[in-house]
Amino acid sequence: MRLSTKGRYAVMAMADVATHSEGRPVSLADVAERQGISLSYLEQLFGKLRKGGLVKSVRGPGGGYLLAREVGETRVSDIILAVDEPISTTRCHSGSPAGCHLDKSRCLTHDLWEELGSRIYVFLSSVSLADICDRRVGRLARSSEEGTGPVAAE
Protein backbone atom coordinates (compact mmCIF):
# COMPACT_ATOMS: atom_id res chain seq x y z
CA MET A 1 0.00 0.00 0.00
CA ARG A 2 1.26 3.45 -0.84
CA LEU A 3 0.54 5.37 2.34
CA SER A 4 3.26 7.90 3.01
CA THR A 5 3.86 10.02 6.07
CA LYS A 6 1.46 12.59 4.59
CA GLY A 7 -1.59 10.42 5.26
CA ARG A 8 -0.35 9.11 8.61
CA TYR A 9 0.60 12.56 9.87
CA ALA A 10 -2.71 14.05 8.75
CA VAL A 11 -4.63 11.39 10.72
CA MET A 12 -2.37 11.85 13.77
CA ALA A 13 -2.83 15.63 13.67
CA MET A 14 -6.60 15.41 13.22
CA ALA A 15 -6.83 13.02 16.17
CA ASP A 16 -4.75 15.48 18.19
CA VAL A 17 -7.10 18.36 17.33
CA ALA A 18 -10.11 16.19 18.18
CA THR A 19 -8.59 15.27 21.53
CA HIS A 20 -7.34 18.71 22.59
CA SER A 21 -9.90 21.08 21.10
CA GLU A 22 -12.62 21.11 23.78
CA GLY A 23 -14.49 23.64 21.63
CA ARG A 24 -11.49 25.96 21.29
CA PRO A 25 -9.08 26.27 18.35
CA VAL A 26 -5.92 24.21 18.60
CA SER A 27 -2.68 25.80 17.43
CA LEU A 28 -0.58 23.89 14.93
CA ALA A 29 2.50 24.71 17.03
CA ASP A 30 0.97 22.73 19.90
CA VAL A 31 0.06 19.84 17.58
CA ALA A 32 3.59 19.88 16.12
CA GLU A 33 5.13 19.70 19.58
CA ARG A 34 2.85 16.93 20.88
CA GLN A 35 3.09 14.79 17.74
CA GLY A 36 6.72 15.45 16.78
CA ILE A 37 5.76 16.73 13.32
CA SER A 38 7.33 19.74 11.60
CA LEU A 39 5.17 22.87 11.88
CA SER A 40 5.71 23.78 8.22
CA TYR A 41 4.63 20.29 7.18
CA LEU A 42 1.49 20.57 9.33
CA GLU A 43 0.70 23.94 7.75
CA GLN A 44 0.75 22.32 4.31
CA LEU A 45 -1.43 19.43 5.46
CA PHE A 46 -3.95 21.67 7.21
CA GLY A 47 -4.26 23.82 4.10
CA LYS A 48 -5.41 20.70 2.27
CA LEU A 49 -7.62 19.58 5.15
CA ARG A 50 -9.27 23.02 5.19
CA LYS A 51 -9.87 22.90 1.43
CA GLY A 52 -11.32 19.42 1.94
CA GLY A 53 -13.81 20.79 4.46
CA LEU A 54 -12.45 18.80 7.39
CA VAL A 55 -11.15 21.69 9.51
CA LYS A 56 -11.93 25.37 10.02
CA SER A 57 -9.25 27.94 10.72
CA VAL A 58 -9.60 30.66 13.33
CA ARG A 59 -7.31 33.66 12.92
CA GLY A 60 -5.80 35.93 15.52
CA PRO A 61 -4.62 35.48 19.11
CA GLY A 62 -5.89 32.20 20.45
CA GLY A 63 -6.49 31.05 16.88
CA GLY A 64 -5.81 27.69 15.35
CA TYR A 65 -7.94 24.92 13.92
CA LEU A 66 -11.23 23.28 14.80
CA LEU A 67 -12.86 20.22 13.29
CA ALA A 68 -15.43 21.20 10.68
CA ARG A 69 -17.52 18.09 11.40
CA GLU A 70 -18.45 16.15 14.48
CA VAL A 71 -15.68 13.82 15.59
CA GLY A 72 -17.85 10.77 14.85
CA GLU A 73 -18.58 11.97 11.32
CA THR A 74 -14.96 12.43 10.25
CA ARG A 75 -13.69 9.25 8.61
CA VAL A 76 -10.03 8.29 8.33
CA SER A 77 -10.50 7.72 4.58
CA ASP A 78 -11.73 11.33 4.22
CA ILE A 79 -8.60 12.63 5.92
CA ILE A 80 -6.24 10.56 3.80
CA LEU A 81 -7.99 11.48 0.56
CA ALA A 82 -8.09 15.19 1.52
CA VAL A 83 -4.28 15.33 1.65
CA ASP A 84 -4.08 13.73 -1.82
CA GLU A 85 -2.95 10.38 -0.51
CA PRO A 86 -4.17 7.56 -2.75
CA ILE A 87 -5.41 4.42 -1.05
CA SER A 88 -3.86 2.06 -3.55
CA THR A 89 -2.13 -1.29 -3.38
CA THR A 90 -1.31 -1.68 -7.08
CA ARG A 91 1.27 0.04 -9.25
CA CYS A 92 -1.45 0.55 -11.87
CA HIS A 93 -3.81 3.50 -11.90
CA SER A 94 -7.17 2.56 -10.44
CA GLY A 95 -9.84 2.01 -13.09
CA SER A 96 -7.33 1.97 -15.93
CA PRO A 97 -7.34 -1.05 -18.27
CA ALA A 98 -3.57 -0.73 -18.61
CA GLY A 99 -1.51 -2.82 -16.24
CA CYS A 100 1.87 -2.30 -14.62
CA HIS A 101 3.91 -4.49 -17.01
CA LEU A 102 6.03 -2.91 -19.71
CA ASP A 103 3.61 -4.21 -22.33
CA LYS A 104 0.73 -2.60 -20.34
CA SER A 105 -0.73 -5.98 -19.37
CA ARG A 106 -1.90 -6.70 -15.85
CA CYS A 107 0.10 -8.99 -13.62
CA LEU A 108 -1.37 -12.27 -12.42
CA THR A 109 -1.81 -10.90 -8.89
CA HIS A 110 -3.45 -7.61 -9.95
CA ASP A 111 -6.95 -8.58 -8.78
CA LEU A 112 -5.57 -9.71 -5.42
CA TRP A 113 -3.93 -6.32 -4.74
CA GLU A 114 -6.89 -4.37 -6.09
CA GLU A 115 -9.25 -6.26 -3.77
CA LEU A 116 -6.91 -5.63 -0.84
CA GLY A 117 -6.97 -1.91 -1.66
CA SER A 118 -10.77 -1.98 -1.72
CA ARG A 119 -10.92 -3.66 1.67
CA ILE A 120 -8.44 -1.20 3.15
CA TYR A 121 -10.60 1.66 1.86
CA VAL A 122 -13.74 0.06 3.32
CA PHE A 123 -12.00 -0.37 6.67
CA LEU A 124 -10.65 3.19 6.74
CA SER A 125 -14.12 4.44 5.79
CA SER A 126 -15.56 2.58 8.77
CA VAL A 127 -13.17 4.21 11.26
CA SER A 128 -13.98 7.68 12.60
CA LEU A 129 -11.88 10.08 14.61
CA ALA A 130 -14.14 9.22 17.54
CA ASP A 131 -13.09 5.55 17.19
CA ILE A 132 -9.43 6.60 17.32
CA CYS A 133 -9.88 9.01 20.24
CA ASP A 134 -11.90 6.44 22.19
CA ARG A 135 -9.36 3.71 21.36
CA ARG A 136 -11.93 1.49 19.66
CA VAL A 137 -9.92 0.75 16.50
CA GLY A 138 -8.46 -2.55 17.72
CA ARG A 139 -11.95 -3.73 18.61
CA LEU A 140 -13.21 -2.73 15.14
CA ALA A 141 -10.49 -4.77 13.49
CA ARG A 142 -11.12 -7.80 15.70
CA SER A 143 -14.88 -7.67 15.13
CA SER A 144 -14.37 -7.54 11.36
CA GLU A 145 -12.08 -10.59 11.54
CA GLU A 146 -14.83 -12.42 13.41
CA GLY A 147 -17.36 -11.47 10.76
CA THR A 148 -19.34 -9.09 12.96
CA GLY A 149 -17.75 -5.74 12.12
CA PRO A 150 -18.13 -3.13 9.44
CA VAL A 151 -15.75 -4.71 6.91
CA ALA A 152 -17.65 -7.98 6.94
CA ALA A 153 -20.91 -6.18 6.28
CA GLU A 154 -19.92 -5.20 2.71
N, C-alpha and C positions, 0 to 999 in steps of 0.2 A: 504494500500500500504506500502511496506517495503522500504521506502526511508530514510536512516539515514542521520546524519550530513555529512557523507562522500560525498554523492552526492550533497547535498545543498551547502556545503562549496566549492566543486570543481567548481560548476556553479558560485557562488559568486566571487571566485578568478579569474576565467577566464573572467568574465565580468569586473572585476577590471583591469586586464591586457589589455583587449580590450579598455577600457576607458582611461587609463593612459599611454599607450605605445607611441603613436605618433611616431612610427618608431624606438624607442629606447627600449632597454631591461628594464624590470621592475623588481626591486628587490623584492624577497619574503618578506624581512623585511618590506618594504613599504606596500605591500599587507596585511601582517599580522596586521600592525598597523591600516590601514584604515578599514579593515573588522573585526577586533577583533577576529582573528583566530590565534591559536598558530603557531609559525614559524616552529617548528618541525613537526607539523601535515601537514602544507602546503608543506614542503619538501617531505614528503611521497606521498602526492597527486600529486605533480608536477612530481615526478619520474614516476608515472603511466601515467600521461597525456603525458609526453615525450615519453614513450614507445608506447603509443597509437597514436603517430603522431600528437597530437594536439598543442603541444608547442615545441619550440626550446630553448635550453639553450645557453647562451653566458657567457663564463668564463672571469675572471679577473676583474680589476677595472671597474666600470660602467657596470658590467655584470648583468645578470638576465634572464628573460624569455620573449620571443616573441611568438605571435601566429604563428603556422606553416601554417595556412590557412587564407584565407580572413575572416573577421569577419562575413560576410553574409553566408559563407559556413560552419561555425562551428555550428552544431546543438546541442541543449541541450541534446538530447538522446545520442549523441556521447560522450559527456563529462561524463555523468552518467555511461554509460557502460565502459568507459575507466578506471574509478576508481573502477571497479568490483562491481558496485551497480546494483543489479537486479531490473528491472522494473516489479514487480510482485504484484499481489493483492490476490493470493491464497497461502495457506500453502503448496500446492502440488508443485512438480517440474514441470515446464512447459514442455509439450510434453509427460509426463509420463502417462501411463494408470492407475497407482496406485493413489488412492485418499488420502485424509488426515485423514480418519477414521482409527481406530485401525485395522479394518478388510481390510484395503486398498481400500475400496470403496470410491467413490466420494460423497460429500455431495450434497444435493438437489440444493443448490445455487452455485455450482461450476462454471457452465457456465456463470452465472451472473458476478461473480468476474473475471473470465478469460476474458470476453468481456470488462469489465471495464479496466483491465490491457492493453488490446490491444488498446483501445481508448486513454488511457494515453500515451502509447508509440507513437501512431500516432500524438497526440498533441505535445509531446515533440520533435518529429522528424520534426514538422512543424515550430518550434521556433528556430531562430538563435540567436547568440550573438548580431548581429546587431539589431534584434527585441528588445532584452533586453536593450541594450545601448540607443536605440532610443525611449524607453518606449512605444513600440507598442504591448506588450503582452496582455494587457487588451482589446485592440481593436481586436486582433486575437481571443480571447476567445468569445467576444460578437458576432463577425461575424460568428463563428462556431455555436453558439447557434441559430442564425437567419437562419442558413442553407446556408450561403454564404462564409464560411471560409474553411480553409484547412481540418478540421476534417470532415466536411460534404461532402467533395469531394471524400471520400474513394471509 
